[in-house]
Amino acid sequence: MTTQQPLAVGLLGAGRMGSFHAETLAHRLPDVRLAAIADPTPGAARSLGDRLGCATAYTDIGELLADPHIDAVVIATPARTHADLVEAAAKAGKAVYCEKPMAVTLAEADRAIAAAADAGVPLQVGFNRRYDAGFRAAQEKIADGAIGTPQLLRSLTRDPALADPARIPPWTIFLETLIHDFDVLRYLNPGAEPVEVFAMADALIRPDFKDRGLLDTAVVTIRFDNGALATAEASFQSVYGYDVRAEVLGSAGMLTMGDVRRTHLTAYGPDGVAAECVTYDQHLFHDAYAAELADFTDSVAPVAPPPPPARTHALPWPSPSPPSSPSPPAVPSASTSSKTCEHGSSAAARTPAPCDKYGVTARSVQHATPPLLECGGGVGDYVARRPARSRPLAARPRPRPPETTASSRCCAWSAAAPGPRRVR
């Protein structure tokens, strides 16, 4: 009886979001192994790897892509590097999960999709709200006709604080924030296509940076071919917390999704009614971020390990800073459900990413949410119960993705699919 090898995943980018994805790959997913980390910032990959037990670290992303032991990559680098890295990873034969946006122009998106299709590898874009339990349940009800025909839709994203506007590239509010809301509106209006779009934006939070190209507040209206009207709005600063909500009014009812409250606790006192609010995306979508990577890794078949080298001496260490022991980290058992992630002060330190609206780095993140496998219900419960694979992933059937249309290239998803589109 052969033993199924864990899926070896390499991480590109060891910043704020990359660090969270690294924790998921290392500790939250059975049958998955965080095999290598690459980040051009000196020491960033090594520091994160030391914290998570990943011995292989690179400052050259090309070296990771050339590693024959890597089955798939997770791209969590700055947005404007995504398309080139998707193309390079696909050409290297790696399955690709890419944080949104996959591209910032249609030409880049077409090139990235074509590279994945030509290489025959999966390509998934990180639209995490499709994996949130509330958004997912709403889409299923709409698809089943529970509220009739969608007529009015709304999706909003409000970040808690605008830290340093000088570090935000132009058009970020559309390319990196509202892209979530565009995806949600399509997701919650299954089968409909946008036919008319009108956008307004301004620098209302920091008007002193308007002449430098900053847009920190935006509203977009969309008309769909089924007659539905939709609104997407975004703000880089809502003083009460991180606010992500959506609403769909149909001919037979209404659905709302999202809650800014940290818990369902409401306090009543002499000063009125109060509730604590969520202030960080990794707290609000903790389980959804893990679920999208679980879905991605489940779709990837690991490559066969290469034969051992015909020599007995140690191979050269691929990292620019070799650790004291070149032996690879132990691979956790796929059947173990007690794996935990160390949070708090041990978070990796690194130079801040070029664009960081929250004003936090991997060093300053304080994980208030417990490890995924300790969360009650939801995806945490699902991941803990997920059994080991009974057959090689290569034997699992893969549905063919729908055809890519001009209106969906930048997002690379299908409104009818439960999760982001994978291009094979």
SETINU-118065 format. One line per 10 residues: their letters; for each residue x, y, z of C-alpha. Coordinates in steps of 0.5 Angstrom, whole numbers, plus 500, padded with zeros to 3 digits. Example, Ala and Ser with C-alpha at 12.3 -4.5 7.8 and 13.67 -1.06 7.14 Angstrom:
! residues 2
AS) 525,491,516 ~ 527,498,514 .
END
This chain:
! residues 424
MTTQQPLAVG) 500,500,500 ~ 503,507,498 ~ 503,513,503 ~ 500,519,500 ~ 505,525,500 ~ 503,531,503 ~ 502,537,498 ~ 508,541,498 ~ 506,548,497 ~ 511,554,496 .
LLGAGRMGSF) 509,561,499 ~ 511,568,495 ~ 511,574,500 ~ 512,574,507 ~ 508,580,509 ~ 502,581,513 ~ 497,576,508 ~ 503,572,506 ~ 504,570,514 ~ 497,568,515 .
HAETLAHRLP) 497,564,509 ~ 503,561,511 ~ 500,559,518 ~ 494,556,514 ~ 499,552,510 ~ 503,550,516 ~ 498,548,521 ~ 491,548,519 ~ 491,544,513 ~ 491,536,513 .
DVRLAAIADP) 495,533,507 ~ 499,540,506 ~ 506,542,507 ~ 509,549,507 ~ 515,547,503 ~ 519,553,502 ~ 518,561,503 ~ 521,566,498 ~ 521,574,499 ~ 526,579,496 .
TPGAARSLGD) 526,583,503 ~ 533,580,507 ~ 531,576,512 ~ 523,576,512 ~ 523,569,509 ~ 528,566,514 ~ 524,569,520 ~ 517,567,518 ~ 520,560,516 ~ 524,559,523 .
RLGCATAYTD) 517,561,526 ~ 513,556,523 ~ 518,550,522 ~ 519,551,514 ~ 527,550,513 ~ 527,552,506 ~ 527,560,505 ~ 529,564,499 ~ 530,571,497 ~ 530,570,490 .
IGELLADPHI) 523,568,488 ~ 526,564,481 ~ 529,559,486 ~ 523,557,489 ~ 519,556,482 ~ 525,552,480 ~ 525,547,486 ~ 522,541,483 ~ 519,539,490 ~ 514,544,490 .
DAVVIATPAR) 507,542,487 ~ 504,549,488 ~ 505,556,490 ~ 501,561,494 ~ 502,568,491 ~ 502,574,497 ~ 506,579,494 ~ 504,586,492 ~ 498,587,487 ~ 502,589,481 .
THADLVEAAA) 507,583,481 ~ 501,578,481 ~ 500,577,473 ~ 508,576,472 ~ 508,571,478 ~ 502,567,476 ~ 505,567,469 ~ 512,565,471 ~ 509,560,476 ~ 505,557,471 .
KAGKAVYCEK) 511,556,466 ~ 514,552,472 ~ 509,547,472 ~ 506,550,479 ~ 499,550,481 ~ 497,557,483 ~ 493,561,488 ~ 494,568,487 ~ 491,573,492 ~ 487,578,489 .
PMAVTLAEAD) 487,582,484 ~ 490,577,479 ~ 492,583,475 ~ 491,590,474 ~ 489,590,467 ~ 485,586,462 ~ 492,585,458 ~ 495,582,464 ~ 489,578,466 ~ 489,575,459 .
RAIAAAADAG) 496,573,459 ~ 496,570,466 ~ 490,566,464 ~ 493,563,458 ~ 499,561,461 ~ 495,557,466 ~ 491,554,461 ~ 497,552,456 ~ 501,549,462 ~ 495,545,464 .
VPLQVGFNRR) 495,548,472 ~ 490,550,476 ~ 489,557,477 ~ 485,560,483 ~ 484,567,485 ~ 483,569,492 ~ 476,572,493 ~ 475,570,500 ~ 468,572,501 ~ 465,566,497 .
YDAGFRAAQE) 468,562,503 ~ 465,566,508 ~ 459,562,511 ~ 454,567,511 ~ 456,570,504 ~ 456,562,501 ~ 449,561,504 ~ 446,567,501 ~ 448,565,494 ~ 445,558,495 .
KIADGAIGTP) 439,561,497 ~ 439,566,491 ~ 440,561,486 ~ 435,556,489 ~ 430,562,488 ~ 428,563,495 ~ 428,571,494 ~ 425,571,487 ~ 429,575,482 ~ 434,580,485 .
QLLRSLTRDP) 432,587,484 ~ 437,591,488 ~ 444,589,491 ~ 449,592,495 ~ 456,591,497 ~ 461,595,502 ~ 468,595,504 ~ 470,600,510 ~ 477,599,512 ~ 478,601,520 .
ALADPARIPP) 484,606,519 ~ 488,610,513 ~ 495,609,516 ~ 500,612,511 ~ 497,615,504 ~ 503,616,501 ~ 504,609,500 ~ 498,607,497 ~ 499,607,489 ~ 493,610,485 .
WTIFLETLIH) 487,607,483 ~ 488,602,489 ~ 481,603,492 ~ 478,600,485 ~ 484,595,484 ~ 485,592,491 ~ 479,594,495 ~ 472,594,491 ~ 475,588,487 ~ 472,584,492 .
DFDVLRYLNP) 465,588,492 ~ 465,587,484 ~ 466,580,485 ~ 461,579,491 ~ 455,583,487 ~ 456,578,481 ~ 456,572,486 ~ 450,574,489 ~ 447,575,482 ~ 448,568,479 .
GAEPVEVFAM) 448,568,471 ~ 447,576,470 ~ 452,580,467 ~ 454,587,468 ~ 452,592,462 ~ 453,599,465 ~ 457,602,470 ~ 458,609,473 ~ 464,610,478 ~ 465,616,483 .
ADALIRPDFK) 471,617,487 ~ 475,622,491 ~ 480,624,497 ~ 475,625,503 ~ 479,622,508 ~ 486,625,506 ~ 484,631,501 ~ 491,633,502 ~ 494,627,498 ~ 489,628,492 .
DRGLLDTAVV) 494,632,488 ~ 498,625,489 ~ 493,621,486 ~ 490,618,492 ~ 483,616,492 ~ 480,614,499 ~ 472,614,498 ~ 469,611,492 ~ 462,609,490 ~ 460,605,484 .
TIRFDNGALA) 453,603,481 ~ 452,597,476 ~ 446,595,472 ~ 446,588,470 ~ 442,585,464 ~ 437,582,468 ~ 435,589,470 ~ 438,589,477 ~ 441,595,480 ~ 447,594,484 .
TAEASFQSVY) 451,599,489 ~ 459,598,491 ~ 462,602,496 ~ 469,603,499 ~ 472,607,504 ~ 479,607,507 ~ 477,609,514 ~ 471,608,518 ~ 473,610,525 ~ 468,604,528 .
GYDVRAEVLG) 472,598,525 ~ 472,593,519 ~ 466,593,516 ~ 464,588,510 ~ 457,587,509 ~ 452,586,503 ~ 445,586,501 ~ 440,583,496 ~ 433,585,495 ~ 429,580,491 .
SAGMLTMGDV) 422,580,488 ~ 420,575,494 ~ 424,577,500 ~ 431,580,502 ~ 438,577,505 ~ 443,581,509 ~ 450,579,510 ~ 456,581,514 ~ 456,584,521 ~ 461,589,524 .
RRTHLTAYGP) 461,586,531 ~ 466,582,534 ~ 462,577,537 ~ 454,577,539 ~ 455,580,545 ~ 451,586,546 ~ 452,591,553 ~ 447,595,556 ~ 448,600,561 ~ 447,607,563 .
DGVAAECVTY) 450,610,557 ~ 446,606,552 ~ 447,600,548 ~ 454,598,546 ~ 458,592,542 ~ 465,591,540 ~ 467,591,533 ~ 472,588,529 ~ 478,592,527 ~ 482,587,522 .
DQHLFHDAYA) 480,583,516 ~ 484,577,518 ~ 479,576,524 ~ 473,577,521 ~ 475,572,515 ~ 479,568,519 ~ 476,561,517 ~ 474,564,510 ~ 481,565,509 ~ 483,558,511 .
AELADFTDSV) 477,555,507 ~ 479,558,500 ~ 486,555,501 ~ 483,548,503 ~ 479,548,497 ~ 485,550,492 ~ 490,545,495 ~ 484,539,495 ~ 484,541,487 ~ 492,540,486 .
APVAPPPPPA) 495,533,485 ~ 502,533,488 ~ 508,531,483 ~ 512,524,484 ~ 518,526,488 ~ 524,525,484 ~ 529,519,485 ~ 534,520,491 ~ 541,523,488 ~ 547,518,487 .
RTHALPWPSP) 551,521,492 ~ 552,520,500 ~ 554,527,501 ~ 550,533,503 ~ 547,537,497 ~ 548,545,497 ~ 543,548,501 ~ 539,553,497 ~ 538,558,502 ~ 543,564,502 .
SPPSSPSPPA) 543,563,510 ~ 543,556,511 ~ 541,554,518 ~ 544,550,523 ~ 541,543,520 ~ 539,542,513 ~ 534,536,514 ~ 527,538,512 ~ 522,539,517 ~ 518,534,520 .
VPSASTSSKT) 511,533,516 ~ 505,533,521 ~ 500,527,520 ~ 494,528,516 ~ 490,525,521 ~ 492,529,526 ~ 487,534,529 ~ 490,538,534 ~ 495,542,530 ~ 495,549,533 .
CEHGSSAAAR) 499,556,531 ~ 503,560,535 ~ 500,567,535 ~ 502,573,538 ~ 509,576,540 ~ 513,571,536 ~ 510,574,529 ~ 515,575,524 ~ 519,582,523 ~ 520,585,516 .
TPAPCDKYGV) 520,591,512 ~ 513,593,511 ~ 510,592,504 ~ 509,598,499 ~ 502,598,500 ~ 499,597,507 ~ 492,601,509 ~ 492,598,516 ~ 499,601,518 ~ 501,594,520 .
TARSVQHATP) 506,589,519 ~ 507,582,520 ~ 511,584,527 ~ 505,588,529 ~ 499,583,528 ~ 496,581,534 ~ 492,575,533 ~ 486,576,537 ~ 482,570,534 ~ 484,563,536 .
PLLECGGGVG) 487,558,532 ~ 483,555,526 ~ 482,548,529 ~ 480,551,536 ~ 474,555,533 ~ 467,552,534 ~ 463,550,528 ~ 464,553,521 ~ 470,552,517 ~ 475,550,523 .
DYVARRPARS) 470,545,525 ~ 470,542,518 ~ 478,542,517 ~ 479,539,524 ~ 474,533,521 ~ 477,533,514 ~ 479,525,513 ~ 486,524,510 ~ 485,523,502 ~ 483,515,501 .
RPLAARPRPR) 486,516,494 ~ 491,520,490 ~ 489,527,488 ~ 491,526,481 ~ 485,521,481 ~ 480,526,483 ~ 475,528,478 ~ 476,536,476 ~ 470,539,473 ~ 471,544,467 .
PPETTASSRC) 471,551,468 ~ 466,556,464 ~ 469,560,458 ~ 472,566,460 ~ 469,572,458 ~ 471,579,457 ~ 467,582,463 ~ 470,577,468 ~ 478,577,466 ~ 480,581,471 .
CAWSAAAPGP) 477,577,476 ~ 477,570,473 ~ 471,567,476 ~ 464,565,475 ~ 458,568,478 ~ 455,561,478 ~ 461,557,481 ~ 461,557,489 ~ 468,559,489 ~ 473,563,485 .
RRVR) 474,560,478 ~ 480,555,477 ~ 483,556,470 ~ 486,549,467 .
END
